[in-house]
Amino acid sequence: MSLQYPGYQQQTLYQADPNMHHTLKSVRDKFSHLCQKHVNQLVRIETLDGDVFEGMIVNCNNGILYIQMPMAQHSGQRSFSGAILPLVLYELLVITLLAT
């Protein structure tokens, strides 16, 4: 989607290198396929910034991974709340399956 503003000049602030575009698309597609294969499985995810999240993969769409966060842990069983965290696929460093 592109918005046009009459009377304004356009100035490109950033344009991805064609090789970078190909690499990012390839990584996004690989992650999407991997994550879709593991929907409804418990994972631990580490981002490039060092943040760590644990939750259940509920969806992966358009470069975004959605994980449902656990609400609490009772008697070794995790119960899941309605909170779903969206994570951008190209910011992920590690995805680890957790044994249930």
MILO-101044 format. One record per residue (C-alpha): residue number from 0; x, y, z. Coordinates in nm, 2 decimals. Last residue first. Layout:
BEGIN
{NUM, {X, Y, Z}}
...
END
This chain:
BEGIN
{99, {0.63, -3.20, 2.73}}
{98, {0.98, -3.17, 2.60}}
{97, {1.08, -2.82, 2.49}}
{96, {1.15, -2.75, 2.12}}
{95, {1.43, -2.49, 2.09}}
{94, {1.41, -2.18, 1.86}}
{93, {1.73, -1.98, 1.85}}
{92, {1.83, -1.64, 1.69}}
{91, {1.50, -1.48, 1.61}}
{90, {1.49, -1.12, 1.48}}
{89, {1.42, -1.23, 1.12}}
{88, {1.10, -1.41, 1.24}}
{87, {0.93, -1.11, 1.40}}
{86, {0.77, -1.22, 1.72}}
{85, {0.40, -1.18, 1.81}}
{84, {0.30, -1.27, 2.17}}
{83, {-0.04, -1.42, 2.24}}
{82, {-0.20, -1.37, 2.58}}
{81, {-0.51, -1.58, 2.61}}
{80, {-0.36, -1.77, 2.90}}
{79, {-0.19, -2.11, 2.89}}
{78, {-0.17, -2.36, 3.17}}
{77, {0.16, -2.53, 3.22}}
{76, {0.16, -2.86, 3.41}}
{75, {0.43, -2.95, 3.66}}
{74, {0.19, -2.94, 3.95}}
{73, {0.07, -2.59, 3.85}}
{72, {0.27, -2.37, 3.62}}
{71, {0.12, -2.03, 3.53}}
{70, {-0.01, -1.82, 3.25}}
{69, {0.20, -1.97, 2.97}}
{68, {0.24, -1.74, 2.67}}
{67, {0.09, -1.82, 2.34}}
{66, {0.34, -1.78, 2.06}}
{65, {0.28, -1.60, 1.73}}
{64, {0.56, -1.60, 1.47}}
{63, {0.55, -1.31, 1.22}}
{62, {0.71, -1.32, 0.88}}
{61, {0.38, -1.31, 0.69}}
{60, {0.21, -1.58, 0.90}}
{59, {0.32, -1.83, 1.17}}
{58, {0.06, -1.95, 1.41}}
{57, {0.00, -2.10, 1.76}}
{56, {0.35, -2.18, 1.87}}
{55, {0.33, -2.26, 2.24}}
{54, {0.54, -2.06, 2.49}}
{53, {0.87, -1.97, 2.63}}
{52, {1.04, -1.64, 2.57}}
{51, {1.41, -1.53, 2.59}}
{50, {1.53, -1.18, 2.51}}
{49, {1.90, -1.17, 2.40}}
{48, {1.86, -0.89, 2.15}}
{47, {1.90, -1.13, 1.85}}
{46, {1.60, -1.32, 2.00}}
{45, {1.59, -1.64, 2.20}}
{44, {1.29, -1.87, 2.17}}
{43, {1.19, -2.16, 2.40}}
{42, {0.92, -2.38, 2.25}}
{41, {0.61, -2.58, 2.33}}
{40, {0.43, -2.74, 2.04}}
{39, {0.09, -2.64, 1.91}}
{38, {0.23, -2.55, 1.56}}
{37, {0.56, -2.72, 1.49}}
{36, {0.55, -2.77, 1.11}}
{35, {0.42, -2.41, 1.07}}
{34, {0.74, -2.29, 1.26}}
{33, {0.98, -2.47, 1.03}}
{32, {0.80, -2.35, 0.71}}
{31, {0.79, -1.99, 0.84}}
{30, {1.15, -2.01, 0.95}}
{29, {1.27, -2.12, 0.60}}
{28, {1.05, -1.86, 0.43}}
{27, {1.18, -1.58, 0.65}}
{26, {1.54, -1.69, 0.60}}
{25, {1.50, -1.70, 0.22}}
{24, {1.32, -1.36, 0.22}}
{23, {1.60, -1.21, 0.43}}
{22, {1.87, -1.36, 0.20}}
{21, {1.70, -1.24, -0.12}}
{20, {1.65, -0.89, 0.01}}
{19, {2.01, -0.88, 0.14}}
{18, {2.14, -0.97, -0.21}}
{17, {1.92, -0.69, -0.37}}
{16, {2.07, -0.44, -0.12}}
{15, {1.78, -0.30, 0.08}}
{14, {1.68, 0.06, 0.02}}
{13, {1.69, 0.32, 0.29}}
{12, {1.59, 0.69, 0.33}}
{11, {1.44, 0.73, -0.02}}
{10, {1.33, 1.09, -0.06}}
{9, {0.99, 1.17, -0.20}}
{8, {0.89, 1.52, -0.27}}
{7, {0.56, 1.65, -0.13}}
{6, {0.31, 1.86, -0.33}}
{5, {0.05, 1.59, -0.35}}
{4, {0.09, 1.32, -0.08}}
{3, {0.06, 0.97, -0.22}}
{2, {0.00, 0.68, 0.01}}
{1, {0.14, 0.34, -0.09}}
{0, {0.00, 0.00, 0.00}}
END
